[in-house]
Amino acid sequence: MSTIAKQNYRGLYHFSPKEKWMNDPNGMVYFEGEYHLFFQHHPGGMTMGAMHWGHAVSKDLVTWEELPIALAPDELGMIFSGSAAVDWNNTTGFFKDKPGLVAIFTHHLDMPEGKPAIQRQSLAYSKDNGRTWTKYEGNPVLEHDTFIDFRDPKVFWNKDTNKWVMIVACGQTVCLYHSPDLMNWTFASEFGEGIGSHDGVWECPDLFPLAIDGDPSNTKWVMLVSIGADPAFVEGSRTQYFTGDFDGEVFTPDEDSIKVRWLDYGRDNYAGVSWSDIPAEDGRRLFIGWMSNWMYANKTPAEEFRGEMTIARELQLESRQGEIFLVQKPVQELESARVQVLSVKEATVQEINTLLKEIHLESYEIIAEFTRGKSVGFKVRVGSDEQTVIGINGETEELYVDRKASGQHDFHEHFLGSHSATLEALGESNDLRIYVDRSSVEVFSNRGQAVISDLIFPGLESKGIAVFGENENDLLISLDIYELTPSAEQDKN
Ligand code: FRU
């Protein structure tokens, strides 16, 4: 008989529900000083089940306060993924006195006798900053005759056409609709046939404009599409992106978008979408993803809760050699949680390891810079027989995360492995920015050009940190390590 020690896998600066199951982020919207994060939630179990919308709010994108459940299943079915937006102009007629929030989500209705489920789009509105919701009596507002998979509506107000736009997954494509009032929808176009990855069902799309290289007069549209897990592919569920133009009805992809481009090269950043209604003075496109993978999400080691979100990230477009790429950067708000534990410049691997011997951490950030062409990396969450290895292979110019010895893994045959992403040189050095928490690593390299987000399940005592190079005398240009201190609310155990 073996006794399994209690493993506390609740991240100290990641959102997780107080209890039970969570998957996709939903209805992310900023309103009156609060970032809202709704989420797919099964309050009755530790695996996917009767889906509700859970709810959390944050003022800083780092610490989250969980609020009561926002939306529960009804006679039209469970509440699947969707979005929320501020109806500033009262286009819906729901808000006589002041603007409020509208949620647009999929009602998923299971049918008896093995008949396919029905997925339709519905509305709910809130006049009290998302605390209570009323479902629209005219639900559903959009259905489809042929698609069985017809879900995850993301809406935004298009200033150029003075209409709402909805992008919604329909089988292995996305459909675009427009509407004056969120209730009456007109089909505009379909995108995706023969383009991008079709390794699984298309889910959780998003569509938004972004400035190229920070120049607001030069923008492109970005489309995110998540792809469900299929047993034929060991990668499981993943998110791809397209860049192109959008005229209010039709999305036209760039040449470079004909090939498959992934948002993240790790296994655990899925179903992510961006925040709606970020004030123009802020201007950022903020993103969060679900840090798991449908391949094993229902089986990961868990106690009170199962499911965490990634850290919040800023999405940007960067041009390199004539091609436009999506890059991800940790939001700057995370810097306010830092407590510096190490800062060195021009130090050798050996010197740094002497210092690191004294440092034992579970939730922290590493920022390192080293000469291009050098193979350098870190071992994190190191224990007697555990480690997660993160590095750059200088010869092949690849970023990698190797979780083969990272901790518990026997819940799925494909959990173990090493994941990599090709880097393009930015200059004479490479950089690594690594976020480590109780059950995750998120690695950003060369200013967010390559990103790998992976779950890990190390033992509680595995808190060692080490650096490695090709030899002990290799120099790092700089290295900073910050403990990321938990808020009392986040550390619920
Ligand atoms: C994506 C997804 C969505 C769906 C939701 C159900 O992870 O499959 O397509 O709406 O999860 O929880």
Boltz pocket constraint, residues with backbone or C-beta under 6 A from the ligand:
constraints:
  - pocket:
      binder: B
      contacts: [[A, 23], [A, 24], [A, 40], [A, 51], [A, 79], [A, 80], [A, 81], [A, 82], [A, 106], [A, 151], [A, 152], [A, 202], [A, 203], [A, 204], [A, 271]]
      max_distance: 6.0
